[in-house]
Amino acid sequence: FPYTTLFRSLGAPLKGVERTISLMRERLLFASGAVFLLAVIVALVVARQLARPLVAMQNVAHKIAGGAYDVDVAAHVGSDVATSSDELGDLARSLSSLASQLAAVEAQRRELLGDISHEIGTPVTAIQGYAETLARGTTDAETAKEFVSIIHRHALRIHRLVSDLVLLSRLEGQPAAKAKEPVSILEIVGHVAATVRPRAEERRARIEIDVAADVVALGDPD
C-alpha cells in the first residue's frame, strides 16, 4: 500500500487503516458476487423467455409429425410470436404453412383412395358376370371370344388400379396429377355398355348407344 511508509514514518498506528482496507475488500467481493448472481438470474430469465416459443414450436412440430395437421400454431406459440416480423415469427408461419400443405396432401390422398376403392368394384363385377355366363356354356364361340376379351380388359384395369394403390401407399409428397389425354366418348360408352350388358339382359333391358364418333374429351380413360 503506497501510504504504509508514510504512516510508519509518522509513527501512526496502521491497524485502523488495514481494518478499513480489509472491510472495503470484503464489501467489494460481496458486491461483485451479488452482481454476478443477479446477472446469472437475469440471463436465465431472458433465456427462458426466449426458449419458451421454441419449445412450443417443437411441440407443434411433433404434433404435425404425428398427423395432427389441424394444429393451431398461433394458439401454441402465442399470437404475438406468430405475427412478429423476426425469425421466430417466420418459423411459426412456416410451421403453419407446412401443416396446411400436409393437410391438403392428406385430403387428396384420401380422395384418391376412395376413388380407387370405388372404381375397382366395376371391373370385378364385370369379370364375375362374364365368367358366370361363360361357365354356363350357353354362348357360341364368337360371343365367348368377345367375353374373354372384355374380361381381359377389365383385368388390365384392375392391374392399373392396384398399381395406383401401391403408388399411393408410398406417397410421401404432393401426389402428381395424372396426365390427361384425348378420350373417345364413343369408345368409353361402348365399354360401359359391354360391362353392364349381362345384367341388362337378365332384366330384359335393351342398351342403345347414341354418341357421335368424333366426340372427344380430355381426361383419364380409366
Residue pairs with C-beta under 8 A, 6 or more apart in sequence:
1 17
1 21
3 17
4 14
7 14
7 17
8 14
53 77
53 78
53 81
53 88
53 92
54 88
56 76
56 77
56 78
56 81
57 73
57 76
57 77
57 88
57 91
57 92
57 95
59 76
60 71
60 73
60 76
60 77
60 95
61 95
63 71
64 71
64 95
64 98
64 99
64 102
67 106
69 99
69 100
69 102
69 103
69 106
70 99
70 103
71 99
73 82
73 92
73 93
73 95
73 96
73 99
74 82
74 83
74 92
74 96
77 88
77 92
81 88
81 89
81 92
82 89
82 92
82 93
82 96
83 89
101 174
105 171
105 173
105 174
105 175
108 174
108 175
109 168
109 171
109 175
112 164
112 168
112 175
113 165
113 168
116 161
116 164
116 165
116 168
119 161
119 222
120 158
120 161
120 162
122 154
122 195
123 154
123 155
123 157
123 158
123 161
123 195
124 154
124 158
125 195
126 150
126 151
126 154
126 195
127 151
127 154
127 155
127 158
129 198
129 199
130 147
130 150
130 151
130 198
131 151
132 198
133 139
133 147
133 198
134 144
134 147
134 148
139 147
150 194
150 195
153 191
154 195
157 222
160 222
161 222
168 175
178 220
180 218
180 219
180 220
181 218
181 219
181 220
181 221
182 216
182 217
182 218
183 216
183 217
183 218
183 219
183 220
183 221
184 213
184 215
184 216
185 211
185 215
185 216
185 217
186 209
186 211
186 212
186 213
186 215
188 221
189 209
189 211
190 209
193 207
193 209
196 207
197 207
200 206
200 207
